[in-house]
Amino acid sequence: FMKVTTETITMYRCLVFLLAVAVVTGRLTNEFTALKVKQSVAEERHFPKPQSTIGDALHYYHQTGTIELTGRDYSAYVAVLDDPRYFSFKPPKDGCVGPNVFTSKSAEAHDCVYATNAGFFDTREPDNKNKNHCMGELISNGKVMNSAEHTKNKAMFGLTKNSTYVAGYLTLKHINSLHFAQLINGEGLLVHNGQPFIESATDLDVDSNFVNEKAPRNAIGIFNNGTMAIVEVDGIEYERIGLDLWEFSQLLVTMGFHEAVNLDGGGSAVSWAKGKVISRPTCVDTPRICERAVTSITCIKKKPQFRYQ
């Protein structure tokens, strides 16, 4: 394991909140019963013992292995964060309206110690300074950076101001009611209750190239013990190197994820730590190693990012 360093915190509660799923495996807590959500799952979890510094809270490493389902090899970069106060989603310094930026440059600008690319974005006119490139919900440290009604049916991952994780499908009403400190749109709930969830994910077409293509992948979620984690898998689309979403979901389950949301992958996928790119990004989907300019990133910093309740 490699580590880094800083600060203190209090205990969190983790709430995994999934909408529009026909299977109920838990009870809504009192604070959420007012939402009157039908066919929903809510499961309350506590984070591990708080960590006093980012060096104690963050562990990141490179993991290689073979997918049991298909026997195919993978190369993954994993960041495990015991204390989510150090985490945030970040847009480019100029916001969503502006040119796209390399993850490495954005991470440096935001003073991150660990970062990956994050949300999906509009790839048209990437250098247009007057165009909104972010897609879907993006909330950073309590500030709404982007909102788009047409992406409300996409899987989302966030952290509320009262220190609970949320993973699943949310309406605008739920987004406003839950008071997010951090929130992002993904595409595909890959893991739910510790099991692969692709066949039930309402925003995925299981016959699509998006699901079945071998490609670099990226996801964010929580482990069974309540810690948060980000996993990025390298690949080369033109050479069918990387994982399809079936394989990726199995890998996440094997790693111990309880919930996981799919983030932007493909040529956007990259992991960065302590001033350098540590993965092998393929920005044009060929063996050439290069970064793609993106919008939002995941960012783990030396200091807590938000004053949670």
GIPEUR-V306259 format. One record per pair of residues at least 4 apart in sequence whose C-alpha atoms are under 7 Angstrom apart, sorted by the first residue. I is the first residue (numbers start at 1). J is the second residue. If there is no record, write none. Layout:
i->{I:I}
j->{J:J}
This chain:
i->{1:1:1:2:2:2:3:3:3:3:4:4:4:5:5:5:5:6:6:6:6:6:7:7:7:7:8:8:8:9:9:9:10:11:11:11:12:12:12:12:13:13:13:13:13:13:14:14:14:14:14:14:14:14:15:15:15:15:15:15:15:16:16:16:16:16:16:17:17:17:17:17:17:18:18:18:18:18:18:19:19:19:19:19:19:20:20:21:21:22:23:24:24:24:25:26:26:26:27:27:28:28:28:29:45:46:47:47:48:48:48:50:51:51:51:52:53:54:54:57:57:57:58:58:58:59:59:59:60:60:60:61:61:61:62:62:62:63:63:63:64:64:64:65:65:65:66:66:66:66:67:67:67:67:67:69:74:74:75:75:76:76:76:76:77:77:77:77:78:78:78:79:79:79:80:80:80:80:81:81:81:82:82:85:85:85:86:86:86:86:86:86:87:87:87:87:88:88:88:88:88:88:88:89:89:89:89:89:89:90:90:90:90:90:91:91:91:91:91:92:92:92:92:92:93:93:94:96:96:96:96:97:97:97:97:97:98:98:98:98:98:99:99:99:99:100:100:100:100:100:101:101:101:101:101:102:102:102:102:102:103:103:103:103:103:103:104:104:104:105:106:107:107:107:107:108:111:112:112:112:113:113:113:113:113:114:114:114:114:114:115:115:115:115:115:115:115:116:116:116:116:116:117:117:117:117:117:117:117:118:118:118:118:118:119:119:119:119:119:119:120:120:120:120:121:121:121:121:122:122:122:133:134:134:135:136:136:136:136:136:137:137:137:137:137:137:138:138:138:138:138:138:138:139:139:139:139:139:139:139:139:140:140:140:140:140:141:141:141:141:142:142:142:152:152:153:153:154:154:154:154:154:154:155:155:155:155:155:155:155:155:156:156:156:156:156:156:156:157:157:157:157:157:157:157:158:158:158:158:158:158:158:159:159:159:159:159:159:159:159:160:160:160:160:160:160:160:161:161:161:161:161:162:162:163:163:167:168:170:170:171:172:173:174:175:186:186:186:187:187:187:188:188:188:188:188:189:189:189:189:189:189:190:190:190:190:190:190:190:191:191:191:191:191:191:191:191:192:192:192:192:192:193:193:194:194:194:194:195:196:196:196:197:199:206:208:209:211:211:212:212:213:214:214:214:214:214:214:215:215:215:215:215:215:215:215:215:216:216:216:216:216:216:216:216:216:216:217:217:217:217:217:217:217:218:218:218:218:218:218:218:218:219:219:219:219:219:219:219:220:220:220:220:220:220:221:221:221:221:221:221:221:222:222:222:222:222:222:222:222:223:223:223:223:223:224:224:224:232:232:232:233:234:234:234:234:235:235:236:236:236:236:236:236:236:237:237:237:238:238:243:243:244:245:246:247:248:249:250:251:252:252:253:264:264:265:267:267:267:267:267:267:268:268:268:269:270:270:270:271:271:271:272:272:272:273:273:280:281:281:281:282:282:282:282:282:282:283:283:283}
j->{59:60:61:59:60:61:55:58:59:60:54:55:58:53:54:55:302:53:54:55:302:303:52:53:54:303:51:52:53:50:51:52:50:47:49:50:46:47:163:164:44:45:46:47:163:164:44:45:46:47:163:164:165:226:42:43:44:45:164:165:166:42:43:44:165:166:167:41:42:43:166:167:168:40:41:42:167:168:169:39:40:41:168:169:170:39:40:39:40:39:39:39:40:41:41:41:42:43:42:43:32:33:42:33:226:226:226:227:82:226:227:83:56:57:83:56:57:58:302:81:82:83:80:81:82:79:80:81:78:79:80:77:78:79:76:77:78:75:76:77:74:75:76:73:74:75:71:72:73:74:71:72:73:247:251:247:233:242:233:234:231:232:233:234:231:232:233:271:230:231:232:229:230:231:227:228:229:230:227:228:229:227:228:304:305:306:300:301:302:303:304:305:299:300:301:305:140:141:182:298:299:300:305:140:182:296:297:298:299:140:296:297:298:299:95:96:295:296:297:96:101:106:295:296:106:109:98:132:133:134:295:129:130:131:132:133:128:129:130:131:132:126:127:128:129:126:127:293:294:295:105:106:293:294:295:106:291:292:293:294:107:116:117:293:294:297:108:272:277:109:110:111:112:115:299:112:301:299:300:301:273:274:300:301:302:272:273:274:299:300:271:272:273:297:298:299:300:270:271:272:297:298:268:269:270:294:296:297:298:263:264:296:297:298:184:185:186:263:264:296:134:135:186:264:133:134:135:295:133:134:135:295:146:295:148:146:147:148:151:185:146:147:148:183:184:185:144:145:146:147:183:184:185:143:144:145:146:181:182:183:184:144:145:181:182:183:181:182:305:306:180:181:182:170:171:169:203:169:185:186:187:188:203:168:169:185:186:187:188:189:261:167:168:169:184:185:186:261:166:167:168:183:184:185:261:165:166:167:180:182:183:184:163:164:165:166:180:181:182:183:164:165:178:179:180:181:182:179:180:181:308:309:308:309:308:309:259:189:174:175:175:176:177:178:179:261:262:263:203:262:263:201:203:204:261:262:197:198:201:260:261:262:196:197:198:249:260:261:262:195:196:197:249:253:258:259:260:196:197:258:259:260:258:259:253:257:258:259:253:249:250:253:201:206:211:212:213:244:245:244:245:244:237:240:241:242:243:244:235:236:237:240:241:242:243:244:266:233:234:235:236:242:243:265:266:267:269:232:233:234:243:265:266:269:231:232:233:262:263:264:265:269:230:231:232:260:261:262:263:229:230:231:260:261:262:228:229:230:257:259:260:261:226:227:228:229:257:258:259:260:227:228:256:257:258:256:257:258:269:270:271:242:242:279:280:281:241:242:240:241:242:282:285:286:287:241:285:286:285:286:247:248:248:249:250:251:252:253:254:255:256:257:257:268:269:269:281:282:283:284:285:292:283:292:294:281:279:280:281:277:278:279:276:277:278:277:278:289:289:290:291:286:287:288:289:290:291:290:291:292}
